[in-house]
Amino acid sequence: MRFSALSVLFLVTSLAYGQVLQPAKLTAETPSGQFKVGDEVELVFKANIDKDWYIYSVEFDADCGPIPMAITLAKDPSFEVVGKLTAVQDKTKHDKIFDCDVRIFIGTGEFRQKIKILSPDVKLAGSYEGQVCTEVSGKCVIVEGDLTFGKLQIASGGKKPEPKANEEKKSEVATVAAPTVTPPKENDVDSAVIEKRSGLNAPAYGARKGPTLDPGLVEADATKQSFLGFFILSFVAGLAALLTPCVFPMIPMTVSFFTGQGSRSRALLYGLSIIVIYTLIGAALAPLMGPETANHLSTEWLPNLIFFLVFVVFGLSFLGLFEITLPGTLINKVDQQAEKGGMLGIFFMAFTLVLVSFSCTGPLVGSILVSSAGGAFLKPIVGMFAFSLAFAIPFTLFAIFPGWLSSLPKSGGWLNSVKVVLGFIELALAFKFLSIADQAFHWGILDREINIAIWIVIATLIGLYLMKAFRLPGDTGKDAEDKRVGVTRLLMAILSFTFVVYLIPGMWGAPLKSLAGYLPPLYTHDFNLLASAEGEGGQICDEPRFAEFLHLPHGLNGYFDYDQALACARQQGKPIFIDFTGHGCTNCREMEAVVWSDPEVIKRLRNDFVVVALYVDDKTELPESQWYTSTYDQKVKKTIGKQNADLQITNLNNNAQPFYVLLGTDERVLVAPYGYDKDAPSFVKFLDSGLQKFRQLGSR
């Protein structure tokens, strides 16, 4: 069991729910110096981006999905826009879900736009709109704001350019951004057709009530749960490290030294020194394991390919192909310091233990440090503290109570068996990182069923090795020659073969929910029986508005308009499932691919709810009769996306996506909303709790 527990060291989870977010802001800088009429001037826009977040830049394929930055300058005859909006030193990022390369800024960013001065009295004003995301919590947010400019210094003189013949026909604003493709505008369709298509008597846009969130519905804090789980698993890794050939034999040797000194306080200091050394390693690496690094490690192909190779090397070392050791001169120098005695000597003696045991503890420590790159500064420190605590406790306790040494099993071939099993596990975990690189480069060498097949082979080899069906280079001595299998080895072999049986249905598309964080996504599976067996998408009341250019995943039937969904829910007597989503929301697509595809989830969405997907970034402009002024920011909301975003912000005090809300027919939120969390069973519980609440309240 201790070995299988190690396999979840890389799971990093977080829930998304909070207040209205503004993680990035653009400001305009007015160019200094004097200019004259006819000059081209470069306007500079600086982006300040919160820690853990990144903002999409420009000059990438807008059809990919994420929304590029757009800056709109209010049209004025005193200037004209020259060329496109450009970005200064942005970075390339591969979007795994949309399967394309995009450009982003992290921390700060800079955009530039050229204008040509047409008049001495230049009047500049404008606004911006873009998308900001974080892979720490899985949120994506649309940010927008107004831009203010200072006064340009225009020198007298210079020839004023002649106005162009079609000057008067220009639109009221000039928008500078990467080219985008938008669906057909709703106001291109006759209003009577719209009303007929809507069918149900939905309330007027400006008069709708919208969802109501009770203050008591607060989502549980997942951060503490995540840290507690990570602490426990790191502690288990520390215990596993004790059962390796590099460490276990050193327990009686070290304890004998301290009992000879006759001082228990020295033994306590030795154990404390081990904890301090490992914790300092975590503290030193903490700045490198923060949220920005987490984004890079989780999405870029190169670091994941490096991690794959590192884990393969460690795994092969554990299997006995070669031994990884630190330079002997380094160990000797530290050992010389330990011989000086005193408190400093005890510290260096602990340091010697850490260095000598590196070949066995290195892979486990590396596993903890890699999995700690999940966005929290304290995580590597917590992981190293938990690991070292488990590592140091036996040395300290046996030094204080030396009589316990007689109860320890003798060192022997069983220690190498532990090391070999850990080596197989390292090899299996390595393919998680190769999977990310494979998807980034589209190699197509590690689809889901291939990864599962590799794991089946590795788990089978573990079981056969534990049953002594074959030997490896490190297996020597009487224990290796003895073909008898102890009860402990037998139980571990049963566990390994059971894991093989669990994996086999995954070859035909079984979701294998407990391993979702390791395996490639389901869409890479070539033969999926579950997908072939999908049924009808659920009953709806009328033809959905906007269905010609908006869609739901997995063949679901539903709506893309809140009022129409509400009317249908009242007609059918069902609760509403609101999906606040976006065309450019990477994590929305990931939730749909990983969680919505779960049979239990899709069954509930089809049968028990009226589903409505509200796209907050859709640019389709509605007929003028459906425009309204928001009570939140006093701006006129003209498009589908603006109105859906305003509904989320005004009524639910949230502007992150993905964001899921369960609603009664009286428009009251039934249970705490649900954010980005790829755990399908938790999502099922969320749906079930909302449905139960709806029924308790009498289908309100």
C-alpha angles and dihedrals in degrees: 000000000000090000097049090050089061091062093073095055090106099056110115114182135178136167124224120222129121149109130310107301130213101177096162137034134186125215128188121231116208111226114246126224132050125298135183135215110284095031122125112231126195115223116208125212119191121204121207110197125191120242114275092025135096131196125218114245129200138266099062130108104288090197087066092082114251116100117248121218115275125194118193119200117200107245115250131164090234094077145010132213116252119202128327134315110271134197127222117225099336120165134243118240128179112227106216097196098046089036096223141100118262134177124238145172124224122198097348135010141183131212126185134199129183122221131182118229112233100168138028090239103063115188114197126185134140151135140239137218130186146138127264124190140179127201091199094075098009095243128145123191135188109226125195139162147149125277123219126196135197125231118290114226106234117185119220117256129041127113116280110230118245113254115251119252094245094044093115092053095058118115121259094254136032116219121202117195145109111296114272134193115221130186120254113293116254092224089062085073123076112262092230090057089051093053091046091049092049089055100174122083099255119178120259115275097242093047102048119123100211130196118329118211118203112223090233093065100092121155118237118260107254096186095079091045090051093049093046092051092046090049092052094047092047089050090052089051089055091053090049090053089059090061095062128103092246096056113025097065090051093064097077092037093054094042091051090057093054096043087054088055090052095220123119091183089063089053090052090050090051092054091045090051091056090053092047093050095052093041090052088054089055092046092050092052096040095092089053093049097054127122097280091053089046090058091051096045094047098048112026121087100217101060090043091051089050091050089050091055093045092053092047090052092049091046093051089047091054090049089057103254091125139337126249112215136164119244111286092225091061092051092046093052092051091046090053090056090051091057092062091078129211126088092309090051092053090051092053090046088058088047089053090054090051092051097043092050093047095104089062102031097040096081092047093047089047090052091054094047093049093049090047090065089093101114104277120111092208097049099088089045091051091046095051092045092052092045094049092044091059090041095051102040097076093049091051098043095046090049091053093043105030092171088075090069091080090064094057117103116247119260112259147124092315089075091060089049089057090050093050093050090051088050092055090049091051090053092050093050092049091071091066088070095042088054092060092049090046092055093046094053096034092230091150092210098120110044117164097266092049091053090049091049091053090051092049090054093046094047090048091052090051090053093047091047092051088051088053094243090144140005134228130212095270094053105100138140133041094314090061092048093049109090093194115111120217123224093253093054090046093053091048090050090051089052091051094048090047088056089053091054089049091053098049097077087054088071087071098043106280106157096232088203097190090059098043091112092059107038127077113262121281093248089070090062110108097201116034116170092186092057090050091054097054112135135201118326099235136272123290131183103229143355107296120242115245092014090133091073106014123068143183122225129250095023094293119162116222147113141281097201122074097213094049091049091049092052091049092048090054091048094049097036093234133131120251125246108206118198111193100199143145142215089241097043107117095184092049089062090046092053090049092049098044107027108023090051091063108112093230092050096046091047092056094045090052099045110024108036143047102233122214125178112203111196109207096191102047112128098202108131116224126218112282091247088068097051118109140175115251119237088211102060102000091239126135111252109213107159136063091246095048092051094047092048090048090051091054095046099041098043104028103028090230135107104177127110138249093043124157125198130183113210136189121222089259087062095248117138108247102202137000111297119254127232137185108329121136094203104116096195089056089051090051089052089050091054094044094049091051093048091048091050090049092053093045090056091053100255091298 
